[in-house]
Amino acid sequence: MRNLGQRVRAIRVKKGIGLNEFANKLGVSSGYLSNLETGKTETIHLSLLEKLQDELEIFPTVDLGEIDNELLYRIERVNLLLKQLAENNPELTDYLLSTVEKGIEVFNKKSSS
C-alpha cells in the first residue's frame, strides 16, 4: 500500500493539487488521504481506486483493442512504465534506455554482418 500511496502523493503534488482539496474531490477525509499516501492505512475501497485512476491515472492503461499482437503490447507497456520511472528516477531511466539502445545497435551490427 505504501508504494501506491507514494505514487498518489507524487502525482498529486506534481499536478499542484493540495491534500485537502484532493481529499474533498475524492470524498474522503484529509486524514485518510494522508494516511493512504504515507502507507499508514491497509484498506482502500475499489470506488476510491477508480476515482484515483480517473483523477491521476496512477496505473498504466493500454487499449488492447488497438494492439493487435503481443510485441506491440509489450512495447507500449514498457513505454508507460518508463514514463512512470522517469518521474521518480530520471537517472535510472536514462541508464535503462541507453542500455537498450546500445544493445539494439550491437545486435543490428551482428545481424547485418
Steps between C-alpha positions, in 0.01 A plus 500: 500500500798731566606495134147590389487782753837636394387497138176680589688768694767549233246544220269717713787732596630510143156612384496769768195363683487558876427216742176651634376595154568153363345325801181704449495414131535129582241514778737388777646674802837669469621276785409186306669629184810592698507153656457342157787703356733413787410131507327516838175348379448144388159539337370678194160470335487406134291809432784716636752317280279580201487868599879508546546345156258748342669800663868401496533205261709318761493170313620464142217426261519351157211474258533137398261559210767708329780252557491205265793298625706424807810690386313828461330446835834445672657803333210722609513360854876567525439851368246571775721347771799705385294820514403419859859416591621825343283699739666344804846405374611670177859379534399134513264556208784646293724207592237244398425675171870535416556130572211396276610734220860374511382139512284549192791661315728205585244241389424691180873513413537126563196412290613716206849346492 
